Amino acid sequence: MEKMKIAIDGPAASGKTTAGLLLARRLGYIFFDTGIMYRVVTWAALERGIDVLNEKEVSNLARELEIEIKPPSKNDGRVNDVIVGGKDVTLDIRNSLVNQNVSQVSTYFGVRDSLTLKQRSIADKGSIVMAGRDIGTVVLPDADF
């Protein structure tokens, strides 16, 4: 079977994740909610003591981070393993401090631009169902579906 890229776009709470997970499981593909990457950048900024209100520093951090998304290695409710610099941060990016700051980080053009490139790189491997903001229009306009 061809390694396709499938994009699921839509407004918040429209069922993108639910539909994406079901489809990915049925096809044997990885499911990837791109919002995870904004959580990673927020978590990394907080860990490094970078002020999340400093758009330039946070954008530079987003450009430098090595982020890997892998199938889940543990049966603890995770959808993916999220690896940053070789470290599994899957659970770390779900803490309350990240929750409080991720919206701000996601507004930065430099962060969005860097993460769009990283998301495309992940998708280029194929066999992926990708869901999130602007997936079909900005991130993967060339998706198979």
DAMOBEL-V197913 format. One line per field, one symbol per residue. ss: DSSP state (@ for helix, = for strand, . for the rest). psi: psi as a letter, one per 40 degrees, with the letter a starting at -180 (. if undefined). A space follows every 50 residues. Layout:
# DAMOBEL-V197913
ss=???
psi=???
This chain:
# DAMOBEL-V197913
ss=....====.......@@@@@@@@@@@@..====.@@@@@@@@@@@@@... ....@@@@@@@@@@..=====........=====..==...@@@.@@@@@ @@@@@...@@@@@@@@@@@@@@@....====...@@@@@......
psi=higihhhhiiiifeedddddddddddefiihhhedddddddddddddefh heegddddddddddhhhihiiheigfeidihhhhfehhedddeeiddddd eddddeehdddddddddddddddeeafihhiahfdddddgeeid.
